[in-house]
Amino acid sequence: MDALTASIVDTASAMKAQQLASEMNVRLLDKALDASAQQALSLLSTLPAGSPSGGGVGQVLDVIA
């Protein structure tokens, strides 16, 4: 194997290792975001359902789904 071929092989190997590391980081970030979203939903579900005080114009928004 000449020097050029060896250099190409080394570069390809390094790029593959970097790609794998990047994919692992993305998966870790995805799991962290999922956990954070779950915690946020859990916190939101513990909030009391309050009614708006006053009920004047511009203070209440009716939403029909």
C-alpha positions in Angstrom: 0.0 0.0 0.0 1.5 3.3 -1.0 1.4 6.5 1.1 -1.5 8.0 -0.8 -3.7 4.9 -0.3 -2.8 4.7 3.4 -3.7 8.4 3.8 -7.0 7.9 2.2 -7.8 4.9 4.3 -6.8 6.7 7.5 -8.9 9.7 6.6 -11.9 7.5 5.8 -11.5 5.7 9.1 -11.3 9.0 11.0 -14.4 10.3 9.2 -16.4 7.2 10.1 -15.4 7.4 13.7 -16.4 11.1 13.8 -19.7 10.2 12.1 -20.4 7.6 14.7 -19.6 10.0 17.6 -21.9 12.6 16.0 -24.7 10.1 15.8 -24.3 9.1 19.4 -24.4 12.7 20.5 -27.6 13.3 18.5 -29.2 10.2 20.2 -28.1 11.4 23.6 -29.5 14.9 22.9 -32.8 13.4 21.7 -33.1 11.3 24.9 -32.3 14.4 27.0 -34.9 16.5 25.2 -37.5 13.7 25.7 -36.7 13.6 29.4 -36.9 17.3 29.7 -40.3 17.4 27.9 -41.6 14.7 30.2 -40.6 16.6 33.2 -42.1 19.8 31.9 -45.4 18.0 31.2 -45.3 16.5 34.7 -44.8 19.9 36.3 -47.6 21.4 34.2 -50.0 18.7 35.2 -49.5 19.6 38.9 -50.6 23.2 38.4 -54.0 23.9 39.7 -56.6 24.8 37.1 -57.3 28.4 38.0 -60.1 30.5 36.8 -59.4 34.0 35.6 -60.3 36.7 38.1 -62.6 39.5 36.9 -63.6 38.0 33.6 -63.7 41.4 31.9 -63.1 42.1 28.2 -59.7 40.9 27.0 -59.0 38.7 30.1 -60.6 35.4 29.0 -59.9 33.4 25.8 -62.4 30.8 24.8 -60.8 27.9 22.9 -63.0 25.3 21.2 -61.2 22.2 19.9 
